[in-house]
Amino acid sequence: MGGVKLSLIFSYVWDKLWSPVYKHSMKHCGKNVYLRPTCSDLKGLYNLSIGDGSSIPKGSVFYCTEAPLTIGRKVIFGPNPTIITGDHRINVVGKFIMDSNEKLPENDAPVVIEDDVWCGANVTILKGVTIGRGSVVAAGAVVTKSCPPYSIIGGVPAKILKRRFSKEEIIEHERNLFPKDERLSIEELEKLPR
């Protein structure tokens, strides 16, 4: 039992030592970001941005290709999230997929996770997706399409299950958390799914 606890402590301390190096290598890393770099697989740090107060758990797999990954403020992930901003060409005749190095612009697309989002355990988010502010992504979801703010999404592939708050609750929530110039407009609120 003591050996298990000792290995956990060693892992935690090792991450504490390496976190500043990883954070400095990122495109942007906000304040108070929790990161477990040595227990995760983070590629393309030059294209990774993480906002203030977000938490990146151990077991994270973030592959930033030529397209960026942007994670907003106060975003929380359950264990083992996977986010990939690109894929492979599959239409080159006479070459194995693995050997086809000629990427096209459509093979990579940015992923944006806006502020105040919770992604459950084992989520997968693929290229070109924007997760709207205040949304919840259910555990195990595979997200292939964007969702508007304050959505609860889940499934394989993920779809909108319901809205997190009523329109009035969204207005109050935004008033309590965001400066006036960052709040959703009335027009944006009207476009949200019911």
C-alpha angles and dihedrals in degrees: 000000000000091000091056093051091046091053091050091051091047091051092049093048092046090053091048090055095047099039095083091052092052093043091051090051093055125097086240134351120182130211123290095014113164111217135173100193101164091051092049140061108238117172129179097022089173087071098043122100124181124185130224119296098007122144123221109188130209113275093042116150111197116169112185110189122179086308119077131244113216120189116187133217124301094007116159129196131196118225122305106011118178122205122174124179097194148025141204130274110254100178103072109117116218097021133091112245088243091056096049103101098162103103122194123216090252090059090075129046132166123261117212125189107187127213124297097020126149118203113191128222120304098006120162119207117187135201122300096022127135117192106205123234117281094014129143121217112202120234114274095016120149106211115203099153134049123257131206124246119291095018126146107213134179146150139067103310094018120240134177110277098179145317117279097222139013117256090260092050091050090053091051092043092051092045090055097045111028135054113249094257091055099049122107113264123237088254091054091048091052091055094056116109117255 
